[in-house]
Amino acid sequence: MKMSVLARSTVGIAAGAAIGVATIVSATTASADMSIAKSPAYCVGSTYTATLPAADAETLHAQAPGFWEFTFFDYSFATQKNTYLTDVATYVAGQNVTIQWTPTDAGQHQVYAVASFNPYAYTPKTVSTGMIDVVQSAPTGTSCTPPAPSTGGTGSASSIPVIGGLLSSLSAQK
């Protein structure tokens, strides 16, 4: 079946528009979500860093114009209570927002941020971590302490075949 030039053009325009809408929708919903520093075990009384990625912070800010500060909470499923983690953390465009979290009881927890002072206000959007299992003390053979962050560096240049020696000698001449 032959289609007229107008029909083919209309189909092409509609397909292009659909792709554009799909791109916009996926761009606004894509998110790394809030995370807690990786640890072998999460223990009562130990302190961990929670990070709200810049993209999520921007989403929260956009949904709550005028709020330049976020409130963070720890929801304990065992006690069914929200605990303030910070009174506020300031939003700075393009930057991650980090806070410290020290769980006070064992069980499942969820750390989340809202652009409001009300922990039950789910509008605008809240951003949270996944479920975090907190224990009273670390199981045998593990630790409550997150691994130390990487200090950078990529290793020895001399280990690169062929040009490694040259790179090492250039680096040593600085």
C-alpha angles and dihedrals in degrees: 000000000000121000123207120245089252092053092048091048092049091050090049093049092048091050091049091050091049091052090048092052092047090052093050093047093049092045094055095045098042110106143156090214124211118308139193122221109269113257134173087236134001108226137189110261097018119115124232133181117244117199127200105197117235092246092056092044089053091050092051091047092048091052093049107040111197094030108110093166132062129208118220125208139185112218112202113202090197094059096022090225135128116226122197110241093183134000088229143337117206121242116228115182113252096011133106116243114226131189137170120251124196112180114220100194139032123252136062118335137181122199116206144169130221132183089230140063092240114089091200095054104104091174116106100040120279121215118211146169124248120261113302119201110217120196131196092239136355117276116249111287096021137086137222090219119099114232114268113265117257114267092212128244126117103231132261120342089207090072092067109102118245100356100038095097092049092049092049092050092048090049091050091053094064 
